[in-house]
Amino acid sequence: MNTATASTNVVLLDAVRSPFGKAGSLYAGTRADDIIVRTIRGLLERNPSVKPSEIDDVAIAAATQYGDQGMNIGRSASLLAGIPNTV
């Protein structure tokens, strides 16, 4: 029995790409989750009419999922950026 429901009102409000650079360059000492937190906060600042409590989902992609990018980096960064734990 499939109890999943399909969402019919999907809205993509905004998107942004986090900065990147060569190994050993400007962001070499910055943790990946810190960059993601800044990115999410930037999106929230760019869209002040959207309350964090109105957000239903946050999608984060990581090319190399080990070290500080391992586990559930998107969840951790979302919480640190002020997205409610209900998302």
PyMOL Python script that loads the backbone (N, CA, C, O; Angstrom):
from pymol import cmd

cmd.read_pdbstr("""\
ATOM      1  N   MET A   1       0.841  -1.171   0.000  1.00  0.00           N
ATOM      2  CA  MET A   1       0.000   0.000   0.000  1.00  0.00           C
ATOM      3  C   MET A   1       0.892   1.241   0.000  1.00  0.00           C
ATOM      4  O   MET A   1       1.718   1.413   0.897  1.00  0.00           O
ATOM      5  N   ASN A   2       0.732   2.079  -0.971  1.00  0.00           N
ATOM      6  CA  ASN A   2       1.516   3.299  -1.087  1.00  0.00           C
ATOM      7  C   ASN A   2       0.729   4.456  -0.482  1.00  0.00           C
ATOM      8  O   ASN A   2      -0.330   4.832  -0.984  1.00  0.00           O
ATOM      9  N   THR A   3       1.261   5.012   0.601  1.00  0.00           N
ATOM     10  CA  THR A   3       0.559   6.108   1.269  1.00  0.00           C
ATOM     11  C   THR A   3       1.168   7.465   0.953  1.00  0.00           C
ATOM     12  O   THR A   3       0.738   8.478   1.505  1.00  0.00           O
ATOM     13  N   ALA A   4       2.166   7.500   0.069  1.00  0.00           N
ATOM     14  CA  ALA A   4       2.807   8.767  -0.297  1.00  0.00           C
ATOM     15  C   ALA A   4       1.843   9.632  -1.102  1.00  0.00           C
ATOM     16  O   ALA A   4       1.047   9.130  -1.895  1.00  0.00           O
ATOM     17  N   THR A   5       1.930  10.923  -0.884  1.00  0.00           N
ATOM     18  CA  THR A   5       1.110  11.854  -1.646  1.00  0.00           C
ATOM     19  C   THR A   5       2.005  12.714  -2.520  1.00  0.00           C
ATOM     20  O   THR A   5       3.126  13.049  -2.138  1.00  0.00           O
ATOM     21  N   ALA A   6       1.513  13.060  -3.673  1.00  0.00           N
ATOM     22  CA  ALA A   6       2.281  13.886  -4.608  1.00  0.00           C
ATOM     23  C   ALA A   6       1.974  15.356  -4.357  1.00  0.00           C
ATOM     24  O   ALA A   6       0.825  15.738  -4.138  1.00  0.00           O
ATOM     25  N   SER A   7       3.014  16.163  -4.394  1.00  0.00           N
ATOM     26  CA  SER A   7       2.830  17.604  -4.261  1.00  0.00           C
ATOM     27  C   SER A   7       2.506  18.179  -5.635  1.00  0.00           C
ATOM     28  O   SER A   7       3.201  17.890  -6.609  1.00  0.00           O
ATOM     29  N   THR A   8       1.478  18.974  -5.714  1.00  0.00           N
ATOM     30  CA  THR A   8       1.094  19.552  -7.002  1.00  0.00           C
ATOM     31  C   THR A   8       1.462  21.023  -7.113  1.00  0.00           C
ATOM     32  O   THR A   8       1.340  21.613  -8.186  1.00  0.00           O
ATOM     33  N   ASN A   9       1.907  21.616  -6.024  1.00  0.00           N
ATOM     34  CA  ASN A   9       2.241  23.035  -6.020  1.00  0.00           C
ATOM     35  C   ASN A   9       3.711  23.240  -5.666  1.00  0.00           C
ATOM     36  O   ASN A   9       4.035  23.722  -4.581  1.00  0.00           O
ATOM     37  N   VAL A  10       4.574  22.878  -6.568  1.00  0.00           N
ATOM     38  CA  VAL A  10       6.007  23.033  -6.342  1.00  0.00           C
ATOM     39  C   VAL A  10       6.460  24.377  -6.900  1.00  0.00           C
ATOM     40  O   VAL A  10       6.152  24.717  -8.042  1.00  0.00           O
ATOM     41  N   VAL A  11       7.185  25.133  -6.096  1.00  0.00           N
ATOM     42  CA  VAL A  11       7.691  26.437  -6.508  1.00  0.00           C
ATOM     43  C   VAL A  11       9.177  26.495  -6.187  1.00  0.00           C
ATOM     44  O   VAL A  11       9.583  26.294  -5.042  1.00  0.00           O
ATOM     45  N   LEU A  12       9.977  26.768  -7.197  1.00  0.00           N
ATOM     46  CA  LEU A  12      11.400  27.014  -6.999  1.00  0.00           C
ATOM     47  C   LEU A  12      11.569  28.524  -7.009  1.00  0.00           C
ATOM     48  O   LEU A  12      11.444  29.160  -8.056  1.00  0.00           O
ATOM     49  N   LEU A  13      11.848  29.089  -5.870  1.00  0.00           N
ATOM     50  CA  LEU A  13      11.888  30.543  -5.738  1.00  0.00           C
ATOM     51  C   LEU A  13      13.207  31.144  -6.203  1.00  0.00           C
ATOM     52  O   LEU A  13      13.219  32.173  -6.879  1.00  0.00           O
ATOM     53  N   ASP A  14      14.310  30.509  -5.846  1.00  0.00           N
ATOM     54  CA  ASP A  14      15.615  31.080  -6.141  1.00  0.00           C
ATOM     55  C   ASP A  14      16.662  29.979  -6.024  1.00  0.00           C
ATOM     56  O   ASP A  14      16.420  28.938  -5.413  1.00  0.00           O
ATOM     57  N   ALA A  15      17.802  30.216  -6.602  1.00  0.00           N
ATOM     58  CA  ALA A  15      18.917  29.267  -6.516  1.00  0.00           C
ATOM     59  C   ALA A  15      20.211  30.054  -6.578  1.00  0.00           C
ATOM     60  O   ALA A  15      20.255  31.155  -7.126  1.00  0.00           O
ATOM     61  N   VAL A  16      21.248  29.492  -6.022  1.00  0.00           N
ATOM     62  CA  VAL A  16      22.545  30.160  -6.026  1.00  0.00           C
ATOM     63  C   VAL A  16      23.644  29.102  -6.005  1.00  0.00           C
ATOM     64  O   VAL A  16      23.450  27.992  -5.508  1.00  0.00           O
ATOM     65  N   ARG A  17      24.774  29.460  -6.543  1.00  0.00           N
ATOM     66  CA  ARG A  17      25.939  28.566  -6.568  1.00  0.00           C
ATOM     67  C   ARG A  17      26.933  29.071  -5.547  1.00  0.00           C
ATOM     68  O   ARG A  17      27.250  30.260  -5.519  1.00  0.00           O
ATOM     69  N   SER A  18      27.423  28.186  -4.717  1.00  0.00           N
ATOM     70  CA  SER A  18      28.440  28.593  -3.748  1.00  0.00           C
ATOM     71  C   SER A  18      29.761  28.817  -4.471  1.00  0.00           C
ATOM     72  O   SER A  18      29.978  28.263  -5.548  1.00  0.00           O
ATOM     73  N   PRO A  19      30.648  29.624  -3.889  1.00  0.00           N
ATOM     74  CA  PRO A  19      31.943  29.865  -4.529  1.00  0.00           C
ATOM     75  C   PRO A  19      32.807  28.607  -4.511  1.00  0.00           C
ATOM     76  O   PRO A  19      32.617  27.713  -3.686  1.00  0.00           O
ATOM     77  N   PHE A  20      33.741  28.560  -5.424  1.00  0.00           N
ATOM     78  CA  PHE A  20      34.669  27.431  -5.452  1.00  0.00           C
ATOM     79  C   PHE A  20      36.015  27.933  -5.948  1.00  0.00           C
ATOM     80  O   PHE A  20      36.110  29.018  -6.522  1.00  0.00           O
ATOM     81  N   GLY A  21      37.031  27.156  -5.727  1.00  0.00           N
ATOM     82  CA  GLY A  21      38.372  27.544  -6.168  1.00  0.00           C
ATOM     83  C   GLY A  21      39.298  26.346  -6.170  1.00  0.00           C
ATOM     84  O   GLY A  21      38.924  25.255  -5.737  1.00  0.00           O
ATOM     85  N   LYS A  22      40.487  26.552  -6.651  1.00  0.00           N
ATOM     86  CA  LYS A  22      41.478  25.483  -6.692  1.00  0.00           C
ATOM     87  C   LYS A  22      41.944  25.151  -5.275  1.00  0.00           C
ATOM     88  O   LYS A  22      41.890  25.988  -4.375  1.00  0.00           O
ATOM     89  N   ALA A  23      42.398  23.925  -5.100  1.00  0.00           N
ATOM     90  CA  ALA A  23      42.935  23.502  -3.808  1.00  0.00           C
ATOM     91  C   ALA A  23      44.060  24.440  -3.390  1.00  0.00           C
ATOM     92  O   ALA A  23      44.923  24.794  -4.193  1.00  0.00           O
ATOM     93  N   GLY A  24      44.036  24.833  -2.131  1.00  0.00           N
ATOM     94  CA  GLY A  24      45.063  25.711  -1.606  1.00  0.00           C
ATOM     95  C   GLY A  24      44.841  27.183  -1.888  1.00  0.00           C
ATOM     96  O   GLY A  24      45.697  28.008  -1.567  1.00  0.00           O
ATOM     97  N   SER A  25      43.711  27.528  -2.481  1.00  0.00           N
ATOM     98  CA  SER A  25      43.456  28.934  -2.821  1.00  0.00           C
ATOM     99  C   SER A  25      42.612  29.619  -1.739  1.00  0.00           C
ATOM    100  O   SER A  25      42.656  29.224  -0.574  1.00  0.00           O
ATOM    101  N   LEU A  26      41.865  30.619  -2.116  1.00  0.00           N
ATOM    102  CA  LEU A  26      41.138  31.492  -1.200  1.00  0.00           C
ATOM    103  C   LEU A  26      40.302  30.752  -0.150  1.00  0.00           C
ATOM    104  O   LEU A  26      40.300  31.145   1.016  1.00  0.00           O
ATOM    105  N   TYR A  27      39.601  29.699  -0.540  1.00  0.00           N
ATOM    106  CA  TYR A  27      38.695  29.007   0.379  1.00  0.00           C
ATOM    107  C   TYR A  27      39.307  27.751   0.987  1.00  0.00           C
ATOM    108  O   TYR A  27      38.584  26.942   1.568  1.00  0.00           O
ATOM    109  N   ALA A  28      40.603  27.570   0.871  1.00  0.00           N
ATOM    110  CA  ALA A  28      41.260  26.355   1.357  1.00  0.00           C
ATOM    111  C   ALA A  28      41.022  26.129   2.850  1.00  0.00           C
ATOM    112  O   ALA A  28      40.892  24.983   3.280  1.00  0.00           O
ATOM    113  N   GLY A  29      40.964  27.182   3.635  1.00  0.00           N
ATOM    114  CA  GLY A  29      40.775  27.042   5.073  1.00  0.00           C
ATOM    115  C   GLY A  29      39.332  27.132   5.525  1.00  0.00           C
ATOM    116  O   GLY A  29      39.063  27.167   6.725  1.00  0.00           O
ATOM    117  N   THR A  30      38.406  27.171   4.592  1.00  0.00           N
ATOM    118  CA  THR A  30      36.990  27.314   4.925  1.00  0.00           C
ATOM    119  C   THR A  30      36.290  25.969   4.803  1.00  0.00           C
ATOM    120  O   THR A  30      36.395  25.295   3.778  1.00  0.00           O
ATOM    121  N   ARG A  31      35.582  25.588   5.845  1.00  0.00           N
ATOM    122  CA  ARG A  31      34.847  24.313   5.821  1.00  0.00           C
ATOM    123  C   ARG A  31      33.677  24.413   4.835  1.00  0.00           C
ATOM    124  O   ARG A  31      33.085  25.478   4.654  1.00  0.00           O
ATOM    125  N   ALA A  32      33.367  23.295   4.213  1.00  0.00           N
ATOM    126  CA  ALA A  32      32.275  23.255   3.238  1.00  0.00           C
ATOM    127  C   ALA A  32      30.949  23.671   3.865  1.00  0.00           C
ATOM    128  O   ALA A  32      30.172  24.397   3.246  1.00  0.00           O
ATOM    129  N   ASP A  33      30.684  23.218   5.084  1.00  0.00           N
ATOM    130  CA  ASP A  33      29.404  23.576   5.706  1.00  0.00           C
ATOM    131  C   ASP A  33      29.322  25.073   6.011  1.00  0.00           C
ATOM    132  O   ASP A  33      28.233  25.646   5.982  1.00  0.00           O
ATOM    133  N   ASP A  34      30.453  25.711   6.303  1.00  0.00           N
ATOM    134  CA  ASP A  34      30.441  27.167   6.505  1.00  0.00           C
ATOM    135  C   ASP A  34      30.073  27.905   5.218  1.00  0.00           C
ATOM    136  O   ASP A  34      29.342  28.894   5.251  1.00  0.00           O
ATOM    137  N   ILE A  35      30.581  27.422   4.094  1.00  0.00           N
ATOM    138  CA  ILE A  35      30.242  28.033   2.803  1.00  0.00           C
ATOM    139  C   ILE A  35      28.754  27.859   2.510  1.00  0.00           C
ATOM    140  O   ILE A  35      28.102  28.784   2.025  1.00  0.00           O
ATOM    141  N   ILE A  36      28.221  26.682   2.803  1.00  0.00           N
ATOM    142  CA  ILE A  36      26.798  26.423   2.549  1.00  0.00           C
ATOM    143  C   ILE A  36      25.925  27.296   3.448  1.00  0.00           C
ATOM    144  O   ILE A  36      24.918  27.839   2.992  1.00  0.00           O
ATOM    145  N   VAL A  37      26.298  27.437   4.712  1.00  0.00           N
ATOM    146  CA  VAL A  37      25.533  28.291   5.632  1.00  0.00           C
ATOM    147  C   VAL A  37      25.479  29.716   5.093  1.00  0.00           C
ATOM    148  O   VAL A  37      24.412  30.330   5.075  1.00  0.00           O
ATOM    149  N   ARG A  38      26.605  30.241   4.658  1.00  0.00           N
ATOM    150  CA  ARG A  38      26.637  31.596   4.092  1.00  0.00           C
ATOM    151  C   ARG A  38      25.772  31.692   2.840  1.00  0.00           C
ATOM    152  O   ARG A  38      25.112  32.705   2.608  1.00  0.00           O
ATOM    153  N   THR A  39      25.780  30.643   2.044  1.00  0.00           N
ATOM    154  CA  THR A  39      24.986  30.620   0.817  1.00  0.00           C
ATOM    155  C   THR A  39      23.491  30.644   1.133  1.00  0.00           C
ATOM    156  O   THR A  39      22.741  31.409   0.527  1.00  0.00           O
ATOM    157  N   ILE A  40      23.058  29.815   2.074  1.00  0.00           N
ATOM    158  CA  ILE A  40      21.642  29.777   2.457  1.00  0.00           C
ATOM    159  C   ILE A  40      21.213  31.118   3.055  1.00  0.00           C
ATOM    160  O   ILE A  40      20.148  31.640   2.727  1.00  0.00           O
ATOM    161  N   ARG A  41      22.050  31.665   3.930  1.00  0.00           N
ATOM    162  CA  ARG A  41      21.721  32.971   4.523  1.00  0.00           C
ATOM    163  C   ARG A  41      21.626  34.052   3.450  1.00  0.00           C
ATOM    164  O   ARG A  41      20.787  34.948   3.543  1.00  0.00           O
ATOM    165  N   GLY A  42      22.483  33.971   2.435  1.00  0.00           N
ATOM    166  CA  GLY A  42      22.423  34.914   1.322  1.00  0.00           C
ATOM    167  C   GLY A  42      21.112  34.813   0.566  1.00  0.00           C
ATOM    168  O   GLY A  42      20.534  35.828   0.178  1.00  0.00           O
ATOM    169  N   LEU A  43      20.636  33.586   0.353  1.00  0.00           N
ATOM    170  CA  LEU A  43      19.341  33.396  -0.308  1.00  0.00           C
ATOM    171  C   LEU A  43      18.213  33.990   0.526  1.00  0.00           C
ATOM    172  O   LEU A  43      17.307  34.627  -0.011  1.00  0.00           O
ATOM    173  N   LEU A  44      18.267  33.783   1.830  1.00  0.00           N
ATOM    174  CA  LEU A  44      17.227  34.334   2.706  1.00  0.00           C
ATOM    175  C   LEU A  44      17.250  35.860   2.695  1.00  0.00           C
ATOM    176  O   LEU A  44      16.196  36.496   2.714  1.00  0.00           O
ATOM    177  N   GLU A  45      18.438  36.447   2.664  1.00  0.00           N
ATOM    178  CA  GLU A  45      18.548  37.909   2.607  1.00  0.00           C
ATOM    179  C   GLU A  45      18.048  38.453   1.272  1.00  0.00           C
ATOM    180  O   GLU A  45      17.456  39.531   1.218  1.00  0.00           O
ATOM    181  N   ARG A  46      18.287  37.702   0.195  1.00  0.00           N
ATOM    182  CA  ARG A  46      17.834  38.124  -1.133  1.00  0.00           C
ATOM    183  C   ARG A  46      16.331  38.031  -1.292  1.00  0.00           C
ATOM    184  O   ARG A  46      15.754  38.685  -2.161  1.00  0.00           O
ATOM    185  N   ASN A  47      15.697  37.230  -0.466  1.00  0.00           N
ATOM    186  CA  ASN A  47      14.255  36.999  -0.559  1.00  0.00           C
ATOM    187  C   ASN A  47      13.601  37.250   0.799  1.00  0.00           C
ATOM    188  O   ASN A  47      13.115  36.310   1.428  1.00  0.00           O
ATOM    189  N   PRO A  48      13.582  38.499   1.259  1.00  0.00           N
ATOM    190  CA  PRO A  48      13.074  38.789   2.601  1.00  0.00           C
ATOM    191  C   PRO A  48      11.585  38.496   2.787  1.00  0.00           C
ATOM    192  O   PRO A  48      11.117  38.384   3.920  1.00  0.00           O
ATOM    193  N   SER A  49      10.845  38.372   1.701  1.00  0.00           N
ATOM    194  CA  SER A  49       9.417  38.082   1.834  1.00  0.00           C
ATOM    195  C   SER A  49       9.162  36.613   2.172  1.00  0.00           C
ATOM    196  O   SER A  49       8.049  36.248   2.551  1.00  0.00           O
ATOM    197  N   VAL A  50      10.176  35.781   2.038  1.00  0.00           N
ATOM    198  CA  VAL A  50      10.028  34.357   2.359  1.00  0.00           C
ATOM    199  C   VAL A  50      10.516  34.123   3.785  1.00  0.00           C
ATOM    200  O   VAL A  50      11.679  34.366   4.105  1.00  0.00           O
ATOM    201  N   LYS A  51       9.619  33.652   4.624  1.00  0.00           N
ATOM    202  CA  LYS A  51       9.987  33.327   6.000  1.00  0.00           C
ATOM    203  C   LYS A  51      10.603  31.928   6.020  1.00  0.00           C
ATOM    204  O   LYS A  51      10.128  31.043   5.307  1.00  0.00           O
ATOM    205  N   PRO A  52      11.639  31.712   6.813  1.00  0.00           N
ATOM    206  CA  PRO A  52      12.221  30.370   6.896  1.00  0.00           C
ATOM    207  C   PRO A  52      11.183  29.297   7.223  1.00  0.00           C
ATOM    208  O   PRO A  52      11.322  28.154   6.788  1.00  0.00           O
ATOM    209  N   SER A  53      10.154  29.647   7.977  1.00  0.00           N
ATOM    210  CA  SER A  53       9.112  28.676   8.334  1.00  0.00           C
ATOM    211  C   SER A  53       8.244  28.279   7.137  1.00  0.00           C
ATOM    212  O   SER A  53       7.524  27.283   7.207  1.00  0.00           O
ATOM    213  N   GLU A  54       8.301  29.041   6.040  1.00  0.00           N
ATOM    214  CA  GLU A  54       7.523  28.724   4.840  1.00  0.00           C
ATOM    215  C   GLU A  54       8.265  27.775   3.901  1.00  0.00           C
ATOM    216  O   GLU A  54       7.686  27.294   2.926  1.00  0.00           O
ATOM    217  N   ILE A  55       9.519  27.505   4.180  1.00  0.00           N
ATOM    218  CA  ILE A  55      10.331  26.647   3.313  1.00  0.00           C
ATOM    219  C   ILE A  55      10.006  25.190   3.607  1.00  0.00           C
ATOM    220  O   ILE A  55       9.978  24.772   4.765  1.00  0.00           O
ATOM    221  N   ASP A  56       9.762  24.424   2.555  1.00  0.00           N
ATOM    222  CA  ASP A  56       9.430  23.009   2.711  1.00  0.00           C
ATOM    223  C   ASP A  56      10.617  22.085   2.498  1.00  0.00           C
ATOM    224  O   ASP A  56      10.639  20.978   3.035  1.00  0.00           O
ATOM    225  N   ASP A  57      11.601  22.520   1.725  1.00  0.00           N
ATOM    226  CA  ASP A  57      12.720  21.629   1.415  1.00  0.00           C
ATOM    227  C   ASP A  57      13.944  22.452   1.036  1.00  0.00           C
ATOM    228  O   ASP A  57      13.823  23.551   0.495  1.00  0.00           O
ATOM    229  N   VAL A  58      15.106  21.917   1.323  1.00  0.00           N
ATOM    230  CA  VAL A  58      16.382  22.509   0.935  1.00  0.00           C
ATOM    231  C   VAL A  58      17.182  21.413   0.251  1.00  0.00           C
ATOM    232  O   VAL A  58      17.335  20.321   0.798  1.00  0.00           O
ATOM    233  N   ALA A  59      17.694  21.697  -0.943  1.00  0.00           N
ATOM    234  CA  ALA A  59      18.480  20.709  -1.690  1.00  0.00           C
ATOM    235  C   ALA A  59      19.924  21.192  -1.790  1.00  0.00           C
ATOM    236  O   ALA A  59      20.188  22.298  -2.260  1.00  0.00           O
ATOM    237  N   ILE A  60      20.849  20.354  -1.344  1.00  0.00           N
ATOM    238  CA  ILE A  60      22.279  20.654  -1.371  1.00  0.00           C
ATOM    239  C   ILE A  60      22.984  19.494  -2.063  1.00  0.00           C
ATOM    240  O   ILE A  60      22.669  18.331  -1.812  1.00  0.00           O
ATOM    241  N   ALA A  61      23.928  19.811  -2.924  1.00  0.00           N
ATOM    242  CA  ALA A  61      24.726  18.772  -3.587  1.00  0.00           C
ATOM    243  C   ALA A  61      26.186  18.938  -3.190  1.00  0.00           C
ATOM    244  O   ALA A  61      26.677  20.061  -3.078  1.00  0.00           O
ATOM    245  N   ALA A  62      26.877  17.832  -2.979  1.00  0.00           N
ATOM    246  CA  ALA A  62      28.303  17.854  -2.647  1.00  0.00           C
ATOM    247  C   ALA A  62      29.016  16.849  -3.543  1.00  0.00           C
ATOM    248  O   ALA A  62      28.618  15.687  -3.627  1.00  0.00           O
ATOM    249  N   ALA A  63      30.063  17.301  -4.203  1.00  0.00           N
ATOM    250  CA  ALA A  63      30.784  16.440  -5.146  1.00  0.00           C
ATOM    251  C   ALA A  63      31.599  15.368  -4.436  1.00  0.00           C
ATOM    252  O   ALA A  63      31.647  14.225  -4.888  1.00  0.00           O
ATOM    253  N   THR A  64      32.226  15.721  -3.350  1.00  0.00           N
ATOM    254  CA  THR A  64      33.044  14.762  -2.603  1.00  0.00           C
ATOM    255  C   THR A  64      32.487  14.653  -1.198  1.00  0.00           C
ATOM    256  O   THR A  64      32.640  15.570  -0.392  1.00  0.00           O
ATOM    257  N   GLN A  65      31.848  13.544  -0.903  1.00  0.00           N
ATOM    258  CA  GLN A  65      31.138  13.402   0.363  1.00  0.00           C
ATOM    259  C   GLN A  65      31.974  12.650   1.399  1.00  0.00           C
ATOM    260  O   GLN A  65      31.661  11.523   1.781  1.00  0.00           O
ATOM    261  N   TYR A  66      33.039  13.307   1.835  1.00  0.00           N
ATOM    262  CA  TYR A  66      33.852  12.768   2.923  1.00  0.00           C
ATOM    263  C   TYR A  66      34.349  13.937   3.766  1.00  0.00           C
ATOM    264  O   TYR A  66      34.260  15.093   3.352  1.00  0.00           O
ATOM    265  N   GLY A  67      34.864  13.634   4.934  1.00  0.00           N
ATOM    266  CA  GLY A  67      35.322  14.706   5.817  1.00  0.00           C
ATOM    267  C   GLY A  67      34.179  15.618   6.201  1.00  0.00           C
ATOM    268  O   GLY A  67      33.107  15.150   6.586  1.00  0.00           O
ATOM    269  N   ASP A  68      34.402  16.926   6.098  1.00  0.00           N
ATOM    270  CA  ASP A  68      33.359  17.877   6.500  1.00  0.00           C
ATOM    271  C   ASP A  68      32.186  17.921   5.530  1.00  0.00           C
ATOM    272  O   ASP A  68      31.176  18.562   5.821  1.00  0.00           O
ATOM    273  N   GLN A  69      32.299  17.251   4.378  1.00  0.00           N
ATOM    274  CA  GLN A  69      31.178  17.177   3.439  1.00  0.00           C
ATOM    275  C   GLN A  69      30.388  15.885   3.610  1.00  0.00           C
ATOM    276  O   GLN A  69      29.373  15.688   2.942  1.00  0.00           O
ATOM    277  N   GLY A  70      30.836  15.017   4.485  1.00  0.00           N
ATOM    278  CA  GLY A  70      30.164  13.742   4.684  1.00  0.00           C
ATOM    279  C   GLY A  70      28.898  13.883   5.511  1.00  0.00           C
ATOM    280  O   GLY A  70      28.472  14.982   5.864  1.00  0.00           O
ATOM    281  N   MET A  71      28.325  12.754   5.798  1.00  0.00           N
ATOM    282  CA  MET A  71      27.086  12.677   6.567  1.00  0.00           C
ATOM    283  C   MET A  71      25.983  13.475   5.861  1.00  0.00           C
ATOM    284  O   MET A  71      25.798  13.329   4.653  1.00  0.00           O
ATOM    285  N   ASN A  72      25.268  14.296   6.582  1.00  0.00           N
ATOM    286  CA  ASN A  72      24.161  15.039   5.981  1.00  0.00           C
ATOM    287  C   ASN A  72      24.465  16.532   6.048  1.00  0.00           C
ATOM    288  O   ASN A  72      23.873  17.267   6.839  1.00  0.00           O
ATOM    289  N   ILE A  73      25.389  16.963   5.213  1.00  0.00           N
ATOM    290  CA  ILE A  73      25.867  18.348   5.252  1.00  0.00           C
ATOM    291  C   ILE A  73      24.748  19.355   4.970  1.00  0.00           C
ATOM    292  O   ILE A  73      24.743  20.449   5.536  1.00  0.00           O
ATOM    293  N   GLY A  74      23.813  18.996   4.110  1.00  0.00           N
ATOM    294  CA  GLY A  74      22.705  19.900   3.798  1.00  0.00           C
ATOM    295  C   GLY A  74      21.817  20.157   5.001  1.00  0.00           C
ATOM    296  O   GLY A  74      21.396  21.288   5.243  1.00  0.00           O
ATOM    297  N   ARG A  75      21.536  19.113   5.748  1.00  0.00           N
ATOM    298  CA  ARG A  75      20.702  19.248   6.953  1.00  0.00           C
ATOM    299  C   ARG A  75      21.406  20.117   7.997  1.00  0.00           C
ATOM    300  O   ARG A  75      20.817  21.046   8.549  1.00  0.00           O
ATOM    301  N   SER A  76      22.656  19.803   8.252  1.00  0.00           N
ATOM    302  CA  SER A  76      23.427  20.563   9.244  1.00  0.00           C
ATOM    303  C   SER A  76      23.508  22.036   8.866  1.00  0.00           C
ATOM    304  O   SER A  76      23.266  22.909   9.699  1.00  0.00           O
ATOM    305  N   ALA A  77      23.847  22.311   7.617  1.00  0.00           N
ATOM    306  CA  ALA A  77      23.992  23.695   7.162  1.00  0.00           C
ATOM    307  C   ALA A  77      22.657  24.435   7.204  1.00  0.00           C
ATOM    308  O   ALA A  77      22.611  25.612   7.561  1.00  0.00           O
ATOM    309  N   SER A  78      21.579  23.758   6.844  1.00  0.00           N
ATOM    310  CA  SER A  78      20.256  24.394   6.882  1.00  0.00           C
ATOM    311  C   SER A  78      19.903  24.833   8.298  1.00  0.00           C
ATOM    312  O   SER A  78      19.422  25.946   8.510  1.00  0.00           O
ATOM    313  N   LEU A  79      20.143  23.955   9.259  1.00  0.00           N
ATOM    314  CA  LEU A  79      19.848  24.298  10.654  1.00  0.00           C
ATOM    315  C   LEU A  79      20.721  25.455  11.131  1.00  0.00           C
ATOM    316  O   LEU A  79      20.236  26.369  11.797  1.00  0.00           O
ATOM    317  N   LEU A  80      22.009  25.414  10.788  1.00  0.00           N
ATOM    318  CA  LEU A  80      22.925  26.488  11.191  1.00  0.00           C
ATOM    319  C   LEU A  80      22.568  27.822  10.535  1.00  0.00           C
ATOM    320  O   LEU A  80      22.862  28.882  11.087  1.00  0.00           O
ATOM    321  N   ALA A  81      21.937  27.773   9.362  1.00  0.00           N
ATOM    322  CA  ALA A  81      21.553  28.994   8.645  1.00  0.00           C
ATOM    323  C   ALA A  81      20.235  29.575   9.140  1.00  0.00           C
ATOM    324  O   ALA A  81      19.844  30.666   8.724  1.00  0.00           O
ATOM    325  N   GLY A  82      19.546  28.856  10.025  1.00  0.00           N
ATOM    326  CA  GLY A  82      18.302  29.379  10.575  1.00  0.00           C
ATOM    327  C   GLY A  82      17.037  28.777   9.999  1.00  0.00           C
ATOM    328  O   GLY A  82      15.938  29.246  10.293  1.00  0.00           O
ATOM    329  N   ILE A  83      17.177  27.741   9.179  1.00  0.00           N
ATOM    330  CA  ILE A  83      15.999  27.039   8.664  1.00  0.00           C
ATOM    331  C   ILE A  83      15.442  26.189   9.811  1.00  0.00           C
ATOM    332  O   ILE A  83      16.218  25.511  10.485  1.00  0.00           O
ATOM    333  N   PRO A  84      14.139  26.199  10.056  1.00  0.00           N
ATOM    334  CA  PRO A  84      13.576  25.431  11.172  1.00  0.00           C
ATOM    335  C   PRO A  84      13.866  23.936  11.057  1.00  0.00           C
ATOM    336  O   PRO A  84      14.032  23.412   9.955  1.00  0.00           O
ATOM    337  N   ASN A  85      13.927  23.261  12.191  1.00  0.00           N
ATOM    338  CA  ASN A  85      14.201  21.823  12.176  1.00  0.00           C
ATOM    339  C   ASN A  85      13.031  21.003  11.649  1.00  0.00           C
ATOM    340  O   ASN A  85      13.143  19.783  11.530  1.00  0.00           O
ATOM    341  N   THR A  86      11.924  21.639  11.334  1.00  0.00           N
ATOM    342  CA  THR A  86      10.780  20.938  10.745  1.00  0.00           C
ATOM    343  C   THR A  86      10.932  20.757   9.235  1.00  0.00           C
ATOM    344  O   THR A  86      10.154  20.032   8.616  1.00  0.00           O
ATOM    345  N   VAL A  87      11.929  21.415   8.644  1.00  0.00           N
ATOM    346  CA  VAL A  87      12.159  21.307   7.196  1.00  0.00           C
ATOM    347  C   VAL A  87      12.984  20.072   6.939  1.00  0.00           C
ATOM    348  O   VAL A  87      13.305  19.773   5.789  1.00  0.00           O
TER     349      VAL A  87
END
""", "prot")
cmd.dss("prot")
cmd.show_as("cartoon", "prot")
cmd.util.cbc("prot")
cmd.orient("prot")
